[in-house]
Amino acid sequence: MTNGIPQELIFHLRSVTRLIYFVTEEEDRFLLQLQAALKKRESLIKVYSGSFGLLPLASTIADWTNRSHATENSTLSIHDALISIYKDQTVKERKFYIITDPERWLRDQHVQRRILDITHQVHNNVEAVKILIFVSSQRYIPEKLARYIEVIQDTGLSSEEISEIVDGTCNELKMDAPNNPINLFKGLTSFEVQAALIQAYKKTQHADPKLLTDYRLKQLKKTNLVQYLDTSDYTFEQVGGANRFKAWVARTASTWTAEGRAFGLEPPRGVLVVGVWGTGKSLSIKALGSAWNLPVVQFDLGRLRQSGVGDSESNTYQAIKIIEAIAPCIVFVDEAEKNLAGGQSSAQSDAGTTSRMIGILSTWLQETKAPICMAMTANSLKTLPVELINRADERWFFDMPSLEDRIDIIKIHLRKRQQDPDNFDLRRLAEASKSMVGREIEQCLKSAMTESYEQHKSGLDEGIFISALEHKPRIIRAMNEEIKEITDWIGYDPDTNDGIRARYAADPNGKDQKFSVG
């Protein structure tokens, strides 16, 4: 960083890149940084906004504190401003023109034409050294200009900037700065850092870490790019079987604690949960959030896709910034084989957009220092990107539940519906549910509860429940090939009594069903 500005931007300014699109949540911070970085050329920088017209940068910044409204009426229109830029004389001296709100202006084809005219001018006249910098929190680049514009993503506040803002704000408030401010505020804007500290001060007169963490979570609810899941009601008491997975979760919980990190423990960066439909994979990830005491953020690539050139990639970067702002957290990708599909055919189907989005995600997972764990569930591995499979520190296989697992599952669902498990022959029920997954057992129980009520029973009738279990079509018959494919990929090592490419979530011994269905 140079004066807080990314090195990539400094490079393009020095290289006289004619059109630059800078994506940032903090326009004012960018203008201040640019003023500091180009101090010797400050008189050659102008800023256009629909409110003030085309004004010198120094005048724009001075107005913030002078409370004046220095308006250039002759260039209030974007068209008049671009005409002024086109006619502006330069003699081998770089001039900089910052255009704010470009996502608004660039949708006008007449504006696109004027910018293209300026581009032709500077391309064919060596004395016309003009650099246009578009600044916005949204990336919108029309196809006509896509080949001319360099896009740069703001990397957010550096550790030094966070410390400076925290120390300055706390000094003004006359309160002690919080411990580990970098972890508390990484990913937030300077405005949000100050707001969080002021709100904490107003409530408790000190920088309460819980209040500051709660503030970060609130910011997540302002966007639809990622979704915050409240997992407080989910525990592993609701998950039948999967004892090996549960033991691993309990064993790794300490890696997320301050004591564990101080000891040198590293939390898992990724976990892939693969297996049969309805075996509790998604439920287990939600319970994982409660067990590790971490917020769970659901990541859906479909939410990020947009039609504009570069919009989908910009949304991906923005979603990553949001996730880092609330870290430590779990990033939940449900049904990843569908959610993250399309990378292989992306060049033909969407001009490579999906492939680039997956590439951004994969690179971020590899390089980020943020304490996050990406937890993916999958029913199939056919379309799941290999690079993301390899990012998972742990891979778990949720198999068809054994007899003992099904007894556990039946107990859970009986209690959930205020039925006492001691009043039922659990082994008989488990045998009747052979080759069924937990979701199918629950569906049968719901049906049997309704039928028992219709027949005026005092509670769930065991005979009705058994009949529902025996006559329920099994998913294993519909998905036999898929189940066999996953099982073959997992493999089995008798020496370790575990899978070769993924670990069994439950003990594989004593399985009472085969995967070949006649």
HELIX and SHEET records of a PDB file:
HELIX    1   1 GLN A    7  ARG A   14  1                                   8    
HELIX    2   2 GLU A   27  ALA A   37  1                                  11    
HELIX    3   3 LYS A   39  LEU A   44  5                                   6    
HELIX    4   4 LEU A   57  ASN A   66  1                                  10    
HELIX    5   5 ASN A   73  THR A   75  5                                   3    
HELIX    6   6 ILE A   78  LYS A   87  1                                  10    
HELIX    7   7 PRO A  102  TRP A  105  1                                   4    
HELIX    8   8 GLN A  109  ASN A  124  1                                  16    
HELIX    9   9 GLU A  143  LEU A  145  5                                   3    
HELIX   10  10 SER A  159  LEU A  173  1                                  15    
HELIX   11  11 PRO A  181  PHE A  185  1                                   5    
HELIX   12  12 SER A  190  THR A  204  1                                  15    
HELIX   13  13 PRO A  209  LEU A  220  1                                  12    
HELIX   14  14 PHE A  236  GLN A  238  5                                   3    
HELIX   15  15 ASN A  243  THR A  252  1                                  10    
HELIX   16  16 ALA A  253  TRP A  256  5                                   4    
HELIX   17  17 ALA A  258  PHE A  263  1                                   6    
HELIX   18  18 LYS A  281  TRP A  292  1                                  12    
HELIX   19  19 LEU A  301  LEU A  304  1                                   4    
HELIX   20  20 ASP A  311  ILE A  326  1                                  16    
HELIX   21  21 ALA A  336  ASN A  339  1                                   4    
HELIX   22  22 SER A  346  SER A  349  1                                   4    
HELIX   23  23 THR A  353  GLU A  367  1                                  15    
HELIX   24  24 VAL A  386  ILE A  389  1                                   4    
HELIX   25  25 LEU A  403  LYS A  416  1                                  14    
HELIX   26  26 PRO A  421  ASN A  423  5                                   3    
HELIX   27  27 LEU A  426  ALA A  432  1                                   7    
HELIX   28  28 GLY A  438  GLU A  454  1                                  17    
HELIX   29  29 GLU A  462  HIS A  471  1                                  10    
HELIX   30  30 ILE A  475  ALA A  478  1                                   4    
HELIX   31  31 ASN A  480  ILE A  490  1                                  11    
SHEET    1   A 6 GLY A  53  PRO A  56  0                                        
SHEET    2   A 6 ILE A  45  SER A  49 -1                                        
SHEET    3   A 6 LYS A  95  THR A 100  1                                        
SHEET    4   A 6 LYS A 130  SER A 136  1                                        
SHEET    5   A 6 LEU A  19  VAL A  23  1                                        
SHEET    6   A 6 ILE A 149  GLN A 153  1                                        
SHEET    1   B 7 VAL A 226  LEU A 229  0                                        
SHEET    2   B 7 VAL A 296  PHE A 299 -1                                        
SHEET    3   B 7 CYS A 329  VAL A 333  1                                        
SHEET    4   B 7 ILE A 372  ALA A 378  1                                        
SHEET    5   B 7 GLY A 270  GLY A 275  1                                        
SHEET    6   B 7 GLU A 394  PHE A 398  1                                        
SHEET    7   B 7 ARG A 503  TYR A 504  1                                        
END                                                                             
